[in-house]
Amino acid sequence: MNPEIVPVYGKESIREDGMLFVRTDGILETMVKAPLILAGLIIVTVLIPLQTSFSSTRTLELVIYSDGSTHVSTQIDVDPLEPDFELNLFGKSIDNFVATGDTGFLLSEKIIEDKAIIDIFGSSSIIVDYNIDDLVSKEGRVWTFSFNSPSDYTLLMPKNSVIVGMSGLPNNMELVDEQTKLGLTAGLSEINYIFTPINPTTHKPTISSESSFNYTNAAVIGGSIIAVVISIVLMLKRKQSKSLPSIIQTESTSEKQTETKSNDAETIFNFRPEMREDDKEIVKFISDKGGQVLESELRKKFLQPRTTMWRAVKRLERLGVIEIDKKDLQNLVKLKKDLEEEK
Amino acid sequence: MKKITSFVLLILVSSMVLGGMTNTAQAQTDPIILLKIAKQAQKQLENQIKQNSSDKTKQLFKEGTQQIRALEESLKNNDIDSAKKYFLSAMKIFKEISQQLTNNQSSQEVATLKDTVKDPSADLLRMQDYVNNLKIIAKKYSTSINFSEIDDLFVTAKQQITDKQFDDALQTISKIKQITDDFNNKIRGNASQQEQSRAKEYAQKYLEQLDRLIEDVKNQGLSEDIIQKLVDARKNLSATTDPQEIIKQIKEIKSIKEHLKAHKK
């Protein structure tokens, strides 16, 4: 055994006054770290209660029906140690209330005025759905949605409605099946909206994104088959026309020229009888607008999302009915004037 | 080494804070949305303002249009704060115009919502959403509920609405409501059986906690009265099987616990 005293913080730390300096250095190092840890802990302790106590509502989704009643769907984190949970409802006129636990099972509830007491028995998260008539009022033609939300939420506006007043700022907006879906922040917000008169021509082409998606492959395959058939027919026709007498040739040329200049919708429909009804509406609209429109105008007219309208336009392009040009960085959709030549 | 650890800790904490800030930033308003909403409103009102609309309304519309131009300009200059201000201002004006246009109409009435609507489409849609919800729950309980009849009724009601036979549609919807109520009762009957077993399971866990508490209280030498209350509450809770009674007993135990806390202080 050779007992040797080794200084805790190394030889560099040993100065004239020995252990005292060594310990002081250690303390200094600890002190440098301590404020950092402390600051970190303070921030964490400030943030964690905020997250847990204020974000108990995990999601909140509202859907306004056309008669002003509103469907509320919310997912809430609850304390699994509690036997029941008291939920503040957004009004008193509650209908079709359903609460399910985190395993998807139905939970019993008791509704007393604007409160629902839900028996959760160990669930840590609940999903609540109900309808309410208290959030929308109507004066004349103007409907007003007024809501003081405890958390951020989404709001799906009714079909054919247009927002004409807003007291707050939305943080998101998207078009879902011809309905405007807004993302709104917590707090009081008031939204005024009116219904637009239903224009039958506008609503005929119900090009839902789903149906377009399903038909895309079919359209591509169908389009290519049609293109092949057309080119064969064209080749045959050209061969035939070469063998015809010159008089007939000049007559047919003059006919061709008159037809070529035409961008009438009916001519196009005759040329492409297989065209979808909704596509026909688009062609008719372009024709009414003098044979060319911006793609954005089509979206506005038919209230279609960008991708859905783009698919429709590409479909028409494949059919040889339209051509797409660029104008001021926008897509200009033009009816083709040389239909017969292609045919 | 310790400095490195401190540095890593600092980075971790900063990333937590910055992460939170990023989330907040993501939730901020996309300014293009503001322009879209305002322009939709402008277009709609422009279609509604007629030659015989009042000068005040027309003047307001001009002001609203100016606000939209200012909004567009701010967006071009990337001045988001001004854009928000112009948006709110434009929407306030458009709301006023809408109200004025409404007031000018002959039928100035503030009616209850459902009275004003003859078309029961919303009623039908509401029921459809509710029934869809019940279908999911019924599947969870593996109930033998047959939804085919109600599905057929939905198809019938939709057709009646399309054909503008609103009275017939209302009758069909009334049938749907009756059937839905029956289904709801059946599902709730199934649910209550399972709820009872969940409640018992929950009570059992609670009893285990309570046993530990009683042991602690005894070790701490606290008042015999409190110990006795806890023991009695335990006995009552273990004896009950009814979910509502379980809730009642647990609430009583909680109040004894509160009393215990106050006693310790």
Interface residues (C-beta under 8 A of the other chain):
Chain A: E29 V32 K33 L36 I37 A39 G40 I43 V44 L47 Y65 S66 D67 G68 S69 H71 P83 D84 N96 V98 T100 G104 F105 L106 L107 S108 D119 F121 G122 D129 N131 D133 V136 S137 K138 E139 G140 R141 V142 D152 V162 I163 V164 G165 M166 S167 L169 P170 N171 N172 M173 G183 T185 N192 I194 T196
Chain B: K2 K3 T5 S6 L9 L10 L12 V13 M16 V17 G20 A27 Q28 T29 D30 I33 L34 K36 I37 Q40 A41 Q44 L45 K84 F87 L88 M91 K92 F94 K95 I97 S98 Q99 L101 T102 N103 Q105 S107 Q108 E109 V110 A111 L113 K114 T116 V117 D119 S121 A122 D123 L125 R126 D129 Y130 N133 L134 I136 I137 K140 Y141 I187 R188 A191 S192 Q194 E195 R198 A199 E201 Y202 K205 P243 Q244 I246 I247 I250 K251
